[in-house]
Amino acid sequence: MVEEERPGERPELRAFFPETAPPAVLSERVTAYTNGLTALGFGAVGRPRVTPLEDTGWADAWREHFRPIIVGRRFVVTPPWETPDASDRIVLVIEPGRAFGTGHHGSTAGCLEAIERAVGFAAPGQALDLGTGSGILAIALARLGVARVLAVDEDPDAIAAATTNADRNGVGAAVECRVDDAATLDVGQVPLVVANLITAAHRRLADRYARYVAPSGRLILSGILGAEAAEIAQMMRARGWRPDRAVARVGWSTLPFTGRT
């Protein structure tokens, strides 16, 4: 699925489906689904347009749009098939596979910037990455000097991608990738926790985060739409977290917090 928003036009969501149903049936099913969202109060949407696509290797076509990208003051993110220009930046080589996280999305980019600010030049000994996806954030932490990073995700495909990417970046020994649920994770407290999840997940985990962050430790929350940032910030302040300077990127917010002493 691809989100598209052009100036002066309504946002559009493009979704790609296999040929498992005739176009008319697919249109009816999508319409029934969006009508259900409207009934739940998410607002009205237009009827879907269904268009057949020529089979031209769509599985690999996305690679044309995944180019090296500079993020923050210290990172450049690149796919394995590209060679970025020589610089003094930390190179993160990421092949997302079926997982989320290439650095191009506003939530990932904002998280990388918040991470480099939180780590600075005195990296903590341990960190936890909840919802690791491609492993990009865990790898960035390790490349910044964090000795041990636990990266968890409920999706086995994501963990497979994260494990491969950690090895590809030479930090396989520092990054442990594990299939696990952030809501029931059994780990000790660490100085830094990063969670690039959707807002609904942050609401569900709000009381759980304190179990993972050591006293006076740092918590970085991302995957939050700009319009939802104030709500999440207030929710966390009510639980004793002290907000730090937020990072806003193309409609997405990353919210850093410091825990109670």
C-alpha positions in Angstrom: 0.0 0.0 0.0 1.2 3.5 -0.8 -0.1 6.8 0.7 -0.2 9.7 -1.8 -1.0 13.3 -0.9 -0.7 16.1 -3.4 -1.3 19.8 -2.7 -4.9 20.8 -3.0 -6.1 17.2 -3.4 -7.6 14.7 -1.1 -5.2 12.1 0.2 -5.2 8.8 -1.7 -4.4 5.3 -0.7 -3.2 2.9 -3.4 -3.4 -0.8 -2.6 -2.2 -3.7 -4.8 -4.0 -7.0 -4.8 -3.4 -10.4 -6.4 -5.8 -11.5 -9.1 -7.9 -13.6 -6.7 -11.2 -12.0 -7.5 -12.8 -10.2 -10.4 -12.5 -6.4 -10.3 -16.2 -5.8 -9.5 -16.1 -8.2 -6.6 -12.9 -6.6 -5.3 -14.5 -3.2 -5.5 -17.6 -4.4 -3.6 -15.4 -5.9 -0.8 -13.3 -2.7 -0.4 -16.4 -0.5 -0.5 -17.9 -2.7 2.3 -14.8 -2.3 4.3 -14.5 1.5 4.0 -18.2 1.8 4.7 -17.5 0.0 8.0 -14.8 2.5 8.8 -17.2 5.4 8.1 -19.7 3.8 10.4 -17.1 3.7 13.2 -16.6 7.5 12.8 -13.4 7.6 10.6 -15.1 9.9 8.0 -16.4 9.2 4.5 -14.2 8.1 1.7 -14.8 7.8 -2.0 -15.6 4.6 -3.9 -12.5 2.6 -4.9 -11.2 2.6 -8.5 -10.0 -0.9 -9.6 -7.5 -1.0 -12.5 -5.7 -4.1 -13.8 -1.9 -3.8 -13.8 0.5 -5.2 -16.4 2.8 -7.8 -14.9 6.2 -6.1 -15.1 8.1 -7.5 -12.1 6.3 -5.5 -9.4 8.1 -7.5 -6.7 11.3 -5.7 -7.6 10.0 -2.4 -9.0 10.1 -0.7 -5.5 13.9 -0.9 -5.7 13.9 1.9 -8.2 12.7 4.2 -5.4 15.0 3.0 -2.6 18.1 5.2 -3.0 20.7 6.3 -0.4 19.3 8.9 1.9 21.0 11.2 4.4 19.3 11.2 7.8 20.2 13.5 10.7 23.8 14.6 11.3 25.4 11.2 11.3 23.6 8.7 9.2 23.2 7.7 5.6 20.9 4.8 4.8 21.4 2.7 1.7 20.2 -0.5 0.1 22.8 -3.2 -0.6 22.7 -2.6 -4.3 23.7 1.0 -4.0 27.1 2.5 -3.0 26.7 5.9 -1.3 29.2 8.7 -1.8 32.2 8.6 0.5 31.7 10.6 3.6 32.3 10.6 7.4 28.7 9.5 8.1 27.7 6.1 9.5 26.4 4.0 6.7 23.4 1.8 7.5 22.9 -0.9 4.8 19.3 -2.0 4.9 17.4 -4.6 2.8 13.9 -4.4 4.2 12.5 -7.5 2.7 9.0 -7.8 4.0 9.7 -5.6 7.0 9.1 -1.9 7.6 12.1 0.5 7.9 14.2 2.0 5.1 14.8 5.5 6.7 12.6 7.1 4.0 9.5 7.2 6.1 9.0 10.2 8.4 8.7 8.0 11.6 11.9 6.1 10.9 13.9 9.2 10.0 12.6 11.0 13.1 13.5 8.1 15.2 17.1 8.0 13.8 17.5 11.7 14.6 16.2 11.2 18.1 18.5 8.2 18.7 21.6 10.1 17.6 20.6 12.9 20.0 19.9 10.5 22.9 23.1 8.5 22.5 25.4 11.5 21.8 29.0 10.6 22.4 28.4 8.4 25.5 26.5 5.4 24.3 24.6 3.4 27.0 25.6 -0.2 27.5 22.2 -1.6 26.5 19.1 -0.7 24.5 15.8 -2.2 23.5 14.1 -1.8 20.2 10.4 -2.6 20.2 8.8 -3.4 16.8 12.2 -3.6 15.1 10.9 -4.2 11.5 14.0 -4.2 9.2 16.2 -3.7 12.3 17.4 -0.3 11.1 17.0 1.4 14.6 18.7 -1.5 16.4 21.6 -1.4 13.9 21.9 2.4 14.3 22.1 2.0 18.0 24.9 -0.6 17.7 26.8 1.5 15.2 26.6 4.4 17.6 28.4 2.3 20.2 25.6 0.6 22.2 27.2 -2.7 23.3 24.0 -4.8 23.5 20.7 -4.2 21.7 17.6 -6.5 22.0 15.4 -6.1 18.9 11.9 -7.6 19.1 9.0 -8.0 16.7 5.9 -10.1 16.6 6.5 -10.8 12.8 9.0 -13.7 12.1 9.6 -12.2 8.6 10.7 -8.9 10.3 13.1 -10.8 12.6 14.6 -12.7 9.7 15.2 -9.4 7.9 16.6 -7.7 11.0 19.0 -10.6 11.7 20.3 -10.5 8.1 20.7 -6.7 8.2 22.5 -6.8 11.5 25.0 -9.3 10.1 25.3 -7.3 6.9 26.3 -4.2 8.9 28.8 -6.1 11.0 26.8 -5.8 14.3 25.3 -9.3 14.5 27.2 -10.0 17.7 25.7 -6.8 19.4 22.1 -7.1 18.1 19.9 -9.9 19.4 16.8 -10.3 17.2 13.9 -12.1 18.8 10.3 -12.9 17.9 8.4 -11.6 20.9 5.4 -9.5 22.1 6.2 -6.0 23.4 3.3 -6.3 25.8 4.6 -9.4 27.5 8.3 -9.1 27.1 10.3 -10.5 30.1 13.5 -8.4 30.2 15.4 -6.3 32.7 15.4 -2.5 32.6 17.8 -0.8 30.1 18.9 2.9 29.8 17.3 3.4 26.4 14.1 2.0 24.8 13.0 2.8 21.2 9.4 2.0 20.0 8.5 2.9 16.5 4.9 1.6 16.6 1.5 2.9 15.7 -0.4 5.2 18.1 -2.8 2.4 19.1 0.2 0.3 20.3 1.5 3.2 22.4 -1.8 3.5 24.1 -1.8 -0.2 24.8 1.8 -0.2 26.1 1.8 3.1 28.0 1.8 1.5 31.4 4.3 -1.2 30.3 7.1 1.1 29.2 8.1 1.9 32.8 9.0 -1.8 33.2 11.6 -1.6 30.4 13.3 1.8 31.0 15.8 2.1 33.9 15.4 5.0 36.3 16.4 8.3 34.6 16.5 6.3 31.3 15.3 7.5 28.0 12.2 6.4 26.0 11.7 7.3 22.3 8.3 6.8 20.8 7.6 7.1 17.1 5.1 6.1 14.5 2.8 8.8 15.7 0.9 11.1 13.4 1.4 14.8 14.0 -2.2 15.3 14.9 -1.9 12.5 17.6 1.4 13.8 19.2 -0.2 16.1 21.8 -2.5 13.2 23.0 0.5 10.8 23.4 2.6 13.4 25.1 -0.1 14.1 27.6 -0.7 10.4 28.2 3.0 9.9 29.0 3.3 13.0 31.2 0.4 11.7 33.2 2.5 8.7 33.9 5.4 10.7 35.2 7.5 10.8 32.0 9.3 14.1 31.2 9.1 15.1 27.5 12.2 16.1 25.5 12.3 18.0 22.2 10.1 16.3 19.7 11.1 15.6 16.1 8.6 16.2 13.3 9.0 14.8 9.8 6.5 14.9 6.9 3.4 14.6 9.1 4.9 12.1 11.7 6.2 12.8 15.2 8.9 11.2 17.3 8.5 11.9 21.0 11.5 11.4 23.3 11.0 11.1 27.1 13.1 10.8 30.2 11.9 8.5 33.0 11.5 9.3 36.7 14.4 9.0 39.1 
